[in-house]
Amino acid sequence: MLDEPAAGLNHAESAELRFRLLELRRPDRVILIVEHDMNLVMALSDHIAVLHRGRLLFQGTPAAVRENPEVQEAYLGSPDEHQIIRAAARHRTGRVRLRADRDIARH
């Protein structure tokens, strides 16, 4: 079991970790990873369980997780929210400051 193995790693170190963990994969070995680095999770996993607010939100293959609307909404935001943020960024001449409010990025 690995708990946040990529925490604090830069991109090169994370890529090295991914390479090393892929070397450990075997049909007779189970590796459990708790991780927020989705590139790492998607590259290594055969099966993913997505937790949200202490509950199981969805589980399945990386492709199924990536396509699930509930996972997208919980972790990526809705397309409408993305459009609002993009519009706000286009109309600002300076920096755009984003803040988290109830798990949704807002301008």
N, C-alpha and C positions, 0 to 999 in steps of 0.2 A: 504494500500500500504506500502510495506517494501522496503526501498532502502539500499541495502548492509547490511542486518542485521547480517551477519556472519563476517563482516570486523573486523579484529583484534582478532578474537576468536581462541583459541587453539582447538584441536580435541575434547576434552571432552566437552568444552563449545558449540562447533558447534553441537555435538550430542544431547546435552540438548536442544538447540534451535530447532533442527529438531523434537525432541519428543514433545516439547510444541506446535509447529506449526501444527504437525499432530493431536494433540488434538483439535485444532480449526477447523479442516476440517469438513464441513457439505455440503450437496447438495445445500442448499439455501444460501451459503456464497461464495463470490469470494475473493480470496486473490491474490494480484498482488505483485510479488517479482522481484526486479532487483538485480541480484546476480552473482558473479563470481565463487562461490563455487559450482562446478558442481555436487558433491555428494549430496549436499543439494538440488539443483535444481531438480535433477533426482528423489530424494526420495519424494519430495513434489508435483511435478507438474503432472497435467493431460494433459496440453498443454503448449508448449514452443515456444516462438518466439526468434529466434537467430538474433541479429543485428551484422553487421560487417561494419565498416567504415561508420556508420550513415545510413545504409540501411538494410532493411529486407532481410536476406540471406535465411532463411528457417523457416518454422513453422510446428509443428506437435506434435505427442506424444513423450515422452522421448525416446522410442525405435526407432522411425523414425529419430529423431534428432541424436541419437547416431550412426545410420547407414548411414547417409547422407554423400556422398563423399565431397560435398562442405563445409560442417561444419567441417569434418575431416581435409580437406586441410587448411581451414582458422585458425583453432584453435589447431589442433593436429600435423600438418605437414604431409607430404606424406611419404609413406613407404621408398621411395628412400632416402629422407632426413634423416630418422631415421637410415638407414643403414650407411650412410656417417658419421653421428655422432658417431655411435657405433664403426665403423672402426677406426675413429680418436682416440677414447677413448682407444681402445685396443693397439694402437701403441704408446701411450704416457706413459712414466714411472711416470710422476708426475701428477699433477692435470690437468684436462681438463677445459678450460675456454670457456664458451659459451656466445655468445652475440646475441642480437636481431638485425636483419637486414631486414627491410621490412617485419615484422611479421613472419619471418622464423628464427628458431634457426640454427646457423651455428657454426662450430668449429673455 
